[in-house]
Amino acid sequence: MDAGAIIHIDYDLYNADTEDLIETTREAVAKEADSHDSSHTYEPLITVVGDGRLIEGFEEHLAQASPEIDYEFDIPATKAYGERDASAVEVISQTQLIRSVRDPDSLAIGAPVEIGGRTGVLQSLRAGRARVDFNHPLAGAALRYEYRIVKVVEDRADKVRTLLETNTGRDGFEVEFDGDDVTITLPEFVSYDQNWSFTKFSLIRTLRDHVGVETIILREVHEPRTAEEAEHEHGDGDDHSHGDGHDHEHGEEE
C-alpha cells in the first residue's frame, strides 16, 4: 500500500499472550468470542496508510500489504502501546480524586477516570488514598492482528467523501471536481455543528495532502422552510433556520 492510500480494513485484534479478543470489525467473530455488543455497529475500519493514526507496528505491516489477502502477525509492545511505565502509576488523596472527576458517584475499582486531562484506571481506594494507573490499558501487551484490506478507494470524489464522512461521522456531502479544484456541498447539519470550524481546516489539509486538490469551495445551501416546519421549530422554542433561501459559497484557500 502506498502512503496516502485510503483503505477499508476488516480486522480482529487479540492479546497475543492470552489470545483474548480485544476488538473486531467483524460481527461473526465477536459472536463467536462471546463479546458481541448489540449497540455496536460492526463495519470495516477506514484509514489513510501512513497517516500515523494506527499503532507503529500495524502501520509498518500495512505498507507491505496488498488488497484481498488475509494476514496474521504479532506486534511487540514496543511497537504497539509501549512497555508499562511504573512512574505512570500514581497515588493521590481521595479528596483530590473526588474534586478532579466529573461524577464522583461513577467511581469504581477498575473503571476509567479522567484527572487533569489524563485518563487512567482506578486500581484501589482505601485509607483516604487512591491509586490510579495512567498507563494505556494495553501497555506492555504484545498484540496479534488478523486483517484483510477489503477495499481501496480509487475515485477522487469517493476519496473526498470518504475522508469527510470518516472525520465527521456523518454523510450527505456532495462532491464535484473541476480539474484539481473541488466544490463540496455541505449537509445542513454542518451549520449547527460547533466543532465544524476546527474540523474544516484539518480536513482541508488532509484533502490537499492525500487527494491533491487545489482550490476547495465549501458550499452551504439553506432551503426555505415550509410553514409546517417553521411552526414545529417555533413550537420547540429553538429555531435554527436562517430562512433566507440563499445559496452561500465560501472558498477556502491557504
Secondary structure, 3 states (H helix, E strand, C coil): CCCCCEEEEEEEEEECCCCCEEEECCHHHHHHCCCCCCCCCCCCEEEECCCCCCCHHHHHHHCCCCCCCEEEEEECHHHCCCCCCHHHEEEEEHHHHHHHCCCHHHCCCCCEEEECCEEEEEEEEECCEEEEECCCCCCCCCEEEEEEEEEECCCHHHHHHHHHHHHHCCCCCEEEEECCEEEEEECHHHHHCCCHHHHHHHHHHHHHHHHCCCCEEEEEECCCCCHHHHHHHHHHCCCCCCCCCCEEEEEECC
